[in-house]
Amino acid sequence: MRKTLGLLLLLVGMFALLLVLRLDQFGSNYNQANLWRHISLLAIFAIGEGFVIITGGIDLSVGSLIGFTGMLCASLMVFLDIPPILAIPAVLTFSTLVGLAHGQLITRLKIPPFLVTLSSMMFFQGMSMLINNNGRIPLGPDFPGFRSLGRGGLALGELRIPVPFLILLGVVGIAYFLLNRTVLGQYLLAVGSNEEAARYSGIHTDRVKRFAYMASSFLAGVAGILYAGYLPSPGPTVGQTYELYAIAAAVLGGCSLTGGEGSVIGIVIGAAIMQTLINGTNLLGISSNHEKWIIGAVILIAAILDMTIKRVRRPET
């Protein structure tokens, strides 16, 4: 709770500073709607990544899976004339099965999560390039309902609440309930804290880990569909390096890289901090070339703080 409150105060401080420095631009309705749209998109798949990290694993495939599922959904609609109401469930089923495959390889064949998801990342990057001969898929104006998933919003006076934010609220509600109010959530934390002890206590650790990877891939699929609806034309480069954003948001939000600790609300705040940093640097005229080192620094600082806090706590226990 203290860590989450500290992150929230940091976010509020960043907002206040940017309002002072760029009040006309940062505080505009357009910028705020755009900012919260991107915060929501990042938070959705960062929550899935967070579930995996809580179990002590890692999922490097979320970025490439976002790009592939977005192109797959667009391909089904454009090239096969499959309506969105059927294409979306098909893509989400596919992405969930990808997570199941990850979980099976990790739990049954005992392949390290890093290798499994790294190979999957490369595989789906390559598959995205094969779709439409490495070209983009123009959706055009033919799918207004699908477009509204990524670009639409709920108007409240002058404010416009993006649809991805409304979807994020649903994801947060379900994820928070699972992690904090169910036995499964306790099992996720227990597996990450000490997998061997969890197994001896009767927890089916393999099933718990498979669920985490399925949740991660499912939410990557959700994000992929939303990005496909938001972007003018889904392409093979969409989603590349997004796994770094997800890991940064999760770790910054309180997920320990050694497992056993994490907060859904913290992950959302972590995503908000990440996107606010990016939005702020753009408004202040700082080159986007600095974006990657900022993300790297955030991951490193969060990891150092996490390990420092654990070392301070250890003598007390």
N, C-alpha and C positions, 0 to 999 in steps of 0.2 A: 504493500500500500504506500509506503514512504517513497519507494522508487517511482511508482506511477504518479504520485502527487508531484514529485520533483520534476518529472518529465512534463507534466501538464503546466507547471509554472514556467518551465523553459519555453514551451510552445507559446504561452501567453506573452512572455517577454519578447519572443521573436516577432509575434504579431504587432505588439506595441511599437517596437523599434522600426519595423518596416512601415507602419502607419505614419510614423513621424518622418521617416526619410522619403517615402514615396506615397504620401497620403492620397494624392489624386489618382495614382495608378493602382497601387496595391488594394486600396479600399473600394475601388469601383465594383459595381455589381457584376460586370462582365468578368473581371479578374477573379473575384471571389467564387463565382460559379465555376469558372475554369479550374481554379485551384482545388476546390473541393471535389470536382469530378476526378482529377488526377490522384488526389489523396485517396478517394474511394477505390479507384481501380487498383492502386498499389496495395491498399490495406486488404482487399479481398484475397489476393493470392499470397500476401505476406502472412495472413492468418493460417493458411494451409501450410506454408513453410514453417511457421512457428510450431504447429502441432508436431511436425517431424523433428524439429530441433529439441522440443521438450522431451522426446523419447531418446535423445542422444544421437540422432541421425542427422542427415543433411540431404537436401534434394536440389541438385544442380540443374534439373531438367525443366523447372517451371517456366523459365524464359522462353526456351525453344518450343515448349508445349503450348504456350500462349500463342506464339506466332503460327504454329501448325494448326491448332484448332480453329483459329480465326480464318485461316485460308481454307481449311476443310469445310467449315460452315458456309463460307462464301461460294466455294466450288459447288457444293450440293445445291445451292439455290440458283446460281447463275448457269451452270453447265448441265445440271440434271433436272432443273425446274422443280426441285423439291421445296415445298413451302416452308417458311421459317418455323412454323409450329411443329413440324416433323424433323427438320434439320437440327434444331437446337437440342432436343432430347437425344438424338442420335450422337451428336458430337459430345455431349456431356457423358453419355454412356461409354463412349470410346475413351475419353480422358480418364474416367474412373477405372476402366479396365487397365489402362497404362499404369496407374498407381498400384493396382492389384499385382500386375506383373513385376513391378519394382519390389513390392513387399515379398512376393514369392521368391524372387532371386536372392533377396537379402536374408530371409529367414530360413528358406529350405536349402539353398546352396551355400549359404554363409559367405556370399560375396560382399565385400565392404560397400556400404551405401555410396561412398564417394565414387567408386568405380562404376557401380550400376547406373547411377544417375548421370555421371559424366558421359558414359557411352550413350545413354538415352538422349542427352543434350545434343551430342554430335549427330545422332541418327535423325532426330526430328529437324535439326537445322538443314541437313541434307535433303530430307523429304520435302521440306517447305520450298526448297529450290527446284525440286522436280515438278511440283504443282505449277501448271501453266508456264512451263519452261523458264523458271526463274523470274517470271514477270508478275506484276500486280494483277489483282482481280477487281475490275471496276464494277461496283455494285450499282452506281448511278442512282437515279431517283425511283427505281422500280420497287424498292422495298422500304417504304416509309415507316412501317411498323417496326421493322428490324432496326432501322436507323435510329429510331427514337430510343432504343435501349442504350445506345452510347451517347447520343447527342441531345435527347429530349430532357425535359425538366418539368417540375411542378411549379407553376407560377403562384406566388403568394405576394400580391401587391407588386412592388418593384423587384422583389427577390425572386430568384429562380433556383429551385432545388433540383440538382441534376438527378436523373434516374439512377445512375450508378450509386449515388449516395443512399437512395432509398433501398436499393438492393443490399448495400453494405449493412444497413441497419438490421435487415433480416439475417444476414450472415453472422453479424456480431451477436445477435440475440441467441441464435442456435448454438454458435461456438461457445459463448459464455456459459450457457446452460450445460452443455456437454462437459466442459472442462471443470466447472465449479459446482455443479449440482447433480452429477451422475457418478456411478461407480466407474464407468469408462474413463471419465476424466481423472479420477484418482489413480486408475491403472496406468494412464499415460504418464503421469508424474512419477509414479512408483518405478516404472520401467526405466525412465530416464535417470532417476536417482541411483538405483542399484538394480540392474536387470537380473542378476543372479539371485539376490534376495527376494525380488518380486516373483521369480519362478518358483523358489522354494516355498513361498507363502501361498502358492496355488493359482497364481495369475497366469493365464495363457499368454505369455509375452509375445509370441509370434503373431497371434491374432491382433493384439494391440498395435504392434508395429505396422502390420498390414493396413489396419484402419487409418493410421496416421498418413501413410503414403497415398492411400486412396483419397483421403480428404484433401491432401495437397494437390494431387493431379486434378481432382474434380473442380476445385476452386481455380486452378490454372485454366481449366476449360471455360469456366464462367467468365474469367477475365478475358480470355481469348475472344469469346463471343462479343463481349462488350467493346473491346478494342476494334473488332471488325465492324461493329456498328458505328463507332466513333470516327474512325479514319476514313478519308475519301476512298481509298482502295487498299485492302489488306495486301501486304507483300511479304516476301520471305525474310526480310530483315527485322520485321516487327517482333519485339520480345527479346531480342538478343541482349544479353547482359542484365536482363531484368531479374535474374536469379540473385544478382548482387544487391539489387535494391531490396528484394524480399528478405534476404539474410540480414542486411543492414537494419531494416525496419524492425525485424523480429528481435535482433540482438539489442538494438537501441531501446526497444520496448520492454526489455527485461528478461528475454529468453536466454538462459545460460547455454553456451556452446557445449558444455559438458552434460547437458540434459537435466531433467528433474525440476525445472523452474521456468515459469512463463505466465504471461497474463494477456488475455485477449484485448482488454482495454489498452494495456501498455503497447501492444503491437500497433493498434490503430493510432495511438499518439505518436509512436515511432515513425509510422508512415507519414503522418501529418508533418512532423519535424523535417523529414527527408524532403518532401515535396515543397514545403515552405522555404527550405534552404535553396532549392533549385529555382523556385519562382522568384525569390528575393535576389539571387545572383543575376538572374536575367533582367529584372527591373532596374538593378543598380548598374547595368551595363557591363557586368563581368562576363568574359567569354565562356561559352558552354564547354570549352576545352578543360576548364577547371572542375567540371562536374565529377569526373571519375575520381580524381584525387581526393575530393571532398568526401565522396562515398567511402573510399578506402580508409581515409582518416577516421571517419565516424565508426566504421567496423572495428578498427584497431583500438580506438579510445574506449569504445564500449566493452571490448574484450578485456582490455587492461583493467578497467574499473570492475568488471565482473570477477576477475581472478583476485584482485586486491581485496574486494569485499569478502570473498570466500576465505582468504587467508586470515583476515581480521576476525571472522566469525569462528574459525576452526578452534582456536584455543579455548573459546567459551564453551564449546561442545565437547 
